Amino acid sequence: MPEQQQPTQEQQKQIRQDNHKVFALLCSYLNHAPDLIHEAEVEEIVQNGVSVEYAFKLILAAKFGLDIVDSDEDKALFNAYFHPMIHLLDVGEYEQNPYYRNIRLPEVRIGGSELTYKCYKPYEGFVCNDILQTSEGRQFPQIGIFPAEFKYPAVLEQGRVWMTVTPNEIETMKVPVAEAFGSVLTFGLGLGYYAYMVSEKDNVDSVTIVEINEDVIRLFKQHILPQFKQAGKIQIIHADAFEFARTRLSQDAYDYVFTDLWHDVSDGIELYLKMKLIEQQYPETRFSYWIEKSIQCYL
């Protein structure tokens, strides 16, 4: 096969501009009006013989102010980005996830932390996976929608959603779960999704969790950990992740270290780079990071 030609400087400039435009549109949409599109709008377009997913893409493009009929520029942007970016997800597929099937959260509060369930409305947009980047430099945020309401577990901090187990967590942790083996260390507890999934693996002997929030630890120990079949593999250490990494990581031999200390890319870049420096001191240990591909796209 002939080698793929690299884009010219002018093409690279246009790709960067396209990336920026799409990211700006999506940022405004997801932060301010993720439930912008309603079921009735989608059903009306579907009557014209298109799929539900394609109908949603057409409506979203129109809401973004793109004219994909008369503007060649807008049509090219739509064709390049919307198809690999927007995904209609199957509610049933995610409901079969082992954590969703086996773990039930009570509605309880300890201190400033609260266990609860939140939900995505039908056709509410949300980030569902890491950013995809092509060899030519195009970046595709991964946006998911469900055709029906979808409930997911969450921890609220002072009333604000802070930790969740959504399709995004499930998809972006598939590789760190699959890779984990032996003695596993994870920085960040959340709702214990990662700890649960790796504890179920036969080739994982122990899971050490480092978490700084005492309220989250108490909620987990009282209401979630007792539901783990492999609870005996779990050890929880109340400590700051970086202090632990600097002073105690060398005391025990860990085979696999997973870091999940950030809410999203915006607060994750600095922490990611900080932990990468620590990683260099332990060449024999396998390190991985939540949403690393997305962070690297921004870097």
Secondary structure, DSSP 8 states (H G I E B T S, - for coil): --------HHHHHHHHHHHHHHHHHHHHHHHH-TT-S-HHHHHHHHTTT--HHHHHHHHHHHHTT--TTT-HHHHHHIIIIIHHHEEE--HHHHHTSHHHHH-----EEETTEEEEEEEE-TT--EEEEEEEE-TT--EEEEEEE-SS-EEEEEEEETTEEEEE--HHHHHHTHHHHHH--EEEEEE--TTSHHHHHHHT-TTEEEEEEEE--HHHHHHIIIIIGGG-TTGGGEEEEES-HHHHHHHTGGGS--SEEEE---SSHHHHHHHHHHHHHHHTT-TTSEEEETTHHHHHHH-
